[in-house]
């Protein structure tokens, strides 16, 4: 600012100079500085606001970018988690399959070990096992069917097998089997199977056994009609009528007056009742029920004597056969063979103990 007074005097506006000077003098330096500072502060504030707006915009853009990246990262994590779950399920399925195969392999291994163990057994062990099986069969025959003969055959077969075992010490076992055989031989022999078969054969013949009064009469030839050429029509008609009447009724002689007369339908039921009695006797025989067995046989014999022709040889043979069956006892208490069974089990246990 120039302070030369000539400058003011030379200007065309010199008339107004005092007013300007007075105005210039009214603004002090501090005021000017304050205005400058305020302007500067305003500029700085505007610049700061503008810079803050830019920063906020940049921050907003950056936050949006980060959120987008986070969203993408979350989607990727979700996809990876889903893939991981799928892989885990596949792994579990494979583990289950492997466990199944492992269990199958273990079962096969156990079966193979058992087979190897069976194959590695000594021939003497096999012999003892076969003898024990034979003795079990004999025991079942005695217990269930009372078949002493079958039990004796089984014991003899077991004794013969043991007799061929040179290296095996079976003296005690053979002694026990021999004792059981002697006890069975001392029993009265009851051929249950043979009697049952013969009763079945007799049942099959019931339909052909002759009744004392045949249910089917043999055809009888008709007598010739009497005729005379000298007879007139009335006499001839009378003779023909009398001849036909005599053919309608036939008189038979029955030696025993107490014989029951049976119609053809009753004859059928007589045969069926006889068959049922024989069937009941066979059932009682198998069950070793001696009381009902003998009662059924007695009733069957009485039916043969009452309704069937005892003069026929087949009826006589059937009666004798039923009497023979009734005279034989069937409820024989057969002894057991536990001595032999205990001996064979002890022999097998003695051989298996060192192997363990």
C-alpha positions in Angstrom: 0.0 0.0 0.0 1.6 3.3 -1.1 1.5 6.2 1.6 2.4 8.9 -0.8 -0.1 11.9 -0.5 0.6 13.0 -4.1 -1.1 9.9 -5.3 -4.3 10.9 -3.8 -4.1 14.5 -4.9 -3.5 13.6 -8.5 -6.6 11.3 -8.8 -9.8 12.7 -10.2 -11.7 11.5 -7.2 -9.8 13.7 -4.8 -13.0 15.1 -3.5 -13.9 11.8 -2.0 -10.5 11.2 -0.4 -11.4 12.0 3.1 -14.2 9.5 3.2 -12.0 6.7 1.8 -9.3 7.7 4.3 -11.7 7.6 7.1 -13.0 4.2 6.0 -9.5 2.9 5.7 -8.6 4.2 9.0 -11.8 2.4 10.5 -10.5 -1.1 9.7 -7.8 -2.0 12.0 -5.1 -4.6 11.5 -6.5 -7.1 14.0 -9.8 -7.0 12.2 -8.2 -7.6 8.9 -6.2 -10.4 10.4 -9.4 -11.9 11.9 -11.2 -11.7 8.6 -8.3 -13.3 7.0 -8.1 -16.0 9.6 -11.8 -16.5 9.4 -11.6 -16.8 5.6 -8.7 -19.1 5.9 -10.6 -21.2 8.5 -13.6 -21.2 6.3 -11.5 -22.4 3.4 -9.8 -25.0 5.5 -13.2 -26.1 6.9 -14.6 -26.3 3.3 -11.5 -28.2 2.3 -11.8 -30.5 5.3 -15.5 -31.0 4.6 -14.8 -31.8 1.0 -12.0 -34.0 2.0 -14.2 -35.7 4.6 -16.9 -36.2 2.0 -14.4 -37.7 -0.3 -13.1 -39.9 2.6 -16.6 -41.0 3.5 -17.4 -41.8 -0.1 -14.1 -43.7 -0.4 -14.9 -45.4 3.0 -18.3 -46.3 1.8 -16.9 -47.7 -1.4 -14.3 -49.6 0.5 -16.9 -50.9 3.0 -19.1 -52.0 0.0 -16.1 -53.7 -1.6 -15.3 -55.5 1.7 -19.0 -56.5 2.2 -19.0 -57.9 -1.4 -15.8 -59.7 -0.7 -17.2 -61.0 2.6 -20.3 -62.2 0.9 -18.3 -64.0 -1.8 -16.1 -65.5 0.9 -19.3 -66.6 2.8 -20.7 -68.2 -0.3 -17.4 -69.9 -0.9 -17.3 -71.1 2.7 -20.9 -72.4 2.4 -20.0 -74.2 -0.8 -16.9 -75.7 0.9 -19.0 -76.7 3.9 -21.6 -78.3 1.7 -18.8 -80.2 -0.2 -17.3 -81.1 3.2 -20.6 -82.5 4.4 -21.0 -84.5 1.1 -17.5 -85.8 1.4 -18.2 -86.7 5.1 -21.3 -88.7 4.1 -19.4 -90.4 1.3 -16.6 -91.2 3.8 -19.2 -92.6 6.3 -20.8 -94.7 3.6 -17.4 -96.1 2.6 -16.6 -96.7 6.3 -19.9 -98.6 6.7 -19.1 -100.7 3.6 -15.6 -101.4 4.9 -17.1 -102.4 8.2 -19.5 -104.8 6.5 -16.7 -106.2 4.4 -14.5 -106.5 7.6 -17.3 -108.4 9.4 -17.7 -110.6 6.4 -14.0 -111.3 6.2 -14.0 -112.0 9.9 -16.8 -114.5 9.5 -15.0 -116.1 6.6 -11.8 -116.2 8.7 -13.6 -117.9 11.6 -15.2 -120.4 9.2 -11.8 -121.1 7.6 -10.2 -121.5 11.0 -12.9 -123.9 12.0 -12.5 -125.8 8.8 -8.7 -125.9 9.2 -9.2 -127.1 12.8 -11.6 -129.8 11.6 -9.2 -130.9 8.9 -6.3 -130.9 11.3 -8.1 -133.2 13.7 -6.6 -136.7 14.0 -8.4 -139.7 12.5 -8.9 -141.0 16.0 -10.9 -137.9 16.9 -13.1 -138.4 13.9 -13.6 -142.0 14.9 -14.7 -140.9 18.4 -17.1 -138.3 16.9 -18.7 -140.9 14.7 -19.1 -143.4 17.6 -20.7 -140.7 19.7 -23.1 -139.9 16.9 -24.0 -143.6 16.5 -24.6 -143.8 20.3 -26.9 -140.7 20.2 -28.9 -142.4 17.4 -29.3 -145.5 19.6 -30.4 -143.5 22.6 -33.0 -141.7 20.5 -34.4 -145.0 19.2 -34.7 -146.3 22.7 -36.3 -143.1 24.1 -38.7 -142.1 21.3 -39.6 -145.4 19.8 -38.5 -148.1 22.2 -36.8 -149.8 19.4 -34.4 -152.2 21.2 -33.3 -153.9 18.0 -32.2 -150.7 16.3 -30.3 -149.7 19.4 -28.6 -153.0 19.5 -27.5 -152.7 15.9 -26.2 -149.2 16.5 -24.2 -150.4 19.6 -22.7 -153.3 17.7 -21.7 -151.0 14.8 -20.0 -148.6 17.3 -18.2 -151.5 19.0 -16.9 -152.8 15.6 -15.6 -149.4 14.7 -13.7 -149.2 17.9 -12.3 -152.7 17.5 -10.5 -151.5 14.3 -8.8 -148.6 16.2 -5.4 -150.1 17.1 -3.7 -146.9 18.3 -6.7 -145.6 20.3 -7.0 -146.6 23.9 -10.7 -147.5 24.1 -10.8 -150.4 26.5 -13.1 -148.6 29.0 -15.3 -147.4 26.2 -15.8 -150.8 24.7 -16.5 -152.3 28.1 -19.3 -149.7 28.7 -20.8 -150.4 25.3 -20.7 -154.2 25.9 -22.5 -153.7 29.3 -25.3 -151.8 27.6 -25.6 -154.4 24.8 -25.9 -157.2 27.4 -28.7 -155.3 29.2 -30.6 -154.7 25.9 -30.2 -158.4 24.9 -31.7 -159.5 28.2 -35.0 -157.7 27.4 -37.9 -159.5 25.7 -37.8 -158.6 22.0 -40.8 -156.6 20.8 -40.8 -156.1 17.0 -42.8 -152.9 17.0 -42.1 -152.2 13.3 -42.9 -155.7 12.2 -46.2 -155.7 14.2 -47.1 -152.3 12.8 -46.5 -153.4 9.2 -48.6 -156.6 9.7 -51.5 -154.6 11.2 -51.3 -152.2 8.2 -51.6 -155.3 5.9 -54.6 -156.5 7.8 -56.2 -153.0 7.5 -55.7 -153.2 3.7 -57.6 -156.5 3.6 -60.7 -155.3 5.5 -62.5 -154.3 2.3 -62.2 -157.9 1.0 -62.9 -160.0 4.1 -66.0 -162.2 3.7 -68.9 -161.3 5.9 -71.0 -164.1 7.4 -73.9 -162.8 5.3 -72.5 -161.6 2.0 -73.3 -158.0 1.3 -73.4 -158.9 -2.4 -75.4 -162.0 -3.4 -74.3 -164.1 -6.2 -76.7 -164.1 -9.1 -79.0 -167.1 -9.1 -80.4 -168.5 -12.4 -84.1 -168.1 -12.7 -86.1 -171.3 -12.9 -87.8 -172.1 -16.1 -91.4 -171.1 -16.3 -93.7 -174.2 -16.3 -95.8 -174.5 -19.4 -98.3 -177.0 -20.7 -99.9 -177.0 -24.1 -103.2 -178.3 -22.8 -103.7 -175.5 -20.3 -106.2 -172.8 -21.2 -105.5 -169.1 -21.0 -106.7 -168.7 -17.4 -104.6 -171.6 -16.1 -101.5 -170.4 -18.0 -101.9 -166.8 -16.6 -102.3 -168.2 -13.1 -99.2 -170.4 -13.4 -97.1 -167.5 -14.7 -98.3 -165.3 -11.8 -97.4 -167.9 -9.2 -94.0 -168.4 -10.8 -93.1 -164.7 -10.6 -94.3 -164.5 -7.0 -92.0 -167.4 -6.0 -89.0 -165.6 -7.6 -89.6 -162.5 -5.6 -88.9 -164.1 -2.2 -85.9 -166.4 -1.4 -85.4 -168.3 1.8 -81.9 -168.9 3.1 -80.9 -171.2 6.0 -78.8 -169.6 8.7 -77.1 -172.0 11.0 -76.6 -169.6 14.0 -79.9 -167.8 15.0 -78.1 -165.0 16.8 -76.3 -163.7 13.7 -77.1 -160.1 13.0 -78.5 -159.3 9.6 -76.8 -156.4 7.9 -77.8 -154.2 5.1 -75.2 -153.3 2.4 -74.8 -149.8 4.0 -74.3 -151.4 7.4 -71.7 -153.8 6.0 -69.7 -150.8 4.8 -69.7 -149.3 8.3 -68.7 -152.6 9.9 -65.6 -152.8 7.7 -64.7 -149.2 8.4 -65.1 -149.7 12.1 -62.9 -152.7 12.0 -60.3 -150.6 10.1 -60.5 -147.8 12.7 -60.0 -150.3 15.5 -56.9 -151.7 13.9 -55.6 -148.2 13.3 -56.1 -147.3 16.9 -54.3 -150.5 18.0 -51.3 -149.5 15.8 -51.2 -146.0 17.3 -51.3 -147.5 20.8 -48.5 -149.9 19.8 -46.3 -147.0 18.7 -47.1 -145.1 21.9 -46.4 -148.3 23.9 -49.9 -148.0 25.5 -50.4 -151.6 26.3 -53.9 -151.2 27.8 -55.5 -149.5 24.8 -53.5 -151.7 22.4 -54.9 -155.0 23.8 -58.4 -153.5 24.2 -58.5 -152.5 20.5 -57.2 -155.9 19.4 -59.9 -157.7 21.5 -62.7 -155.6 20.0 -61.3 -156.3 16.5 -61.2 -160.0 17.2 -64.8 -159.9 18.5 -65.9 -158.1 15.3 -64.3 -160.7 13.1 -66.1 -163.4 15.0 -69.5 -161.7 15.0 -69.8 -160.2 11.5 -67.4 -162.1 9.3 -67.3 -165.7 8.1 -65.0 -167.6 10.5 -65.1 -170.6 8.2 -62.9 -168.7 5.7 -59.2 -169.3 6.2 -58.3 -165.6 5.9 -60.6 -164.8 8.8 -59.2 -167.6 10.9 -55.6 -166.4 10.2 -56.6 -162.8 11.1 -58.0 -163.9 14.4 -54.9 -165.9 15.3 -52.7 -163.0 14.3 -54.6 -160.6 16.5 -54.4 -163.0 19.4 -50.7 -163.4 18.9 -50.2 -159.6 18.9 -52.3 -159.3 22.1 -50.3 -161.9 23.9 -47.0 -160.1 23.4 -46.2 -157.3 25.9 -45.4 -153.9 24.3 -44.9 -151.6 27.3 -41.3 -152.7 28.1 -39.3 -150.2 30.0 -36.1 -150.2 27.9 -32.9 -149.2 29.8 -30.9 -146.2 28.7 -27.3 -146.3 27.4 -26.0 -143.4 29.5 -23.0 -145.5 30.5 -21.8 -145.7 26.9 -22.6 -142.0 26.3 -20.7 -140.9 29.4 -17.7 -143.0 28.4 -17.5 -141.7 24.9 -17.8 -138.1 26.1 -15.1 -138.7 28.7 -12.8 -140.2 26.0 -13.3 -137.2 23.7 -12.7 -134.7 26.5 -9.5 -136.5 27.4 -8.2 -136.1 23.9 -9.2 -132.5 23.5 -7.7 -131.4 26.8 -4.0 -131.6 25.8 -4.8 -129.7 22.6 -6.2 -126.8 24.5 
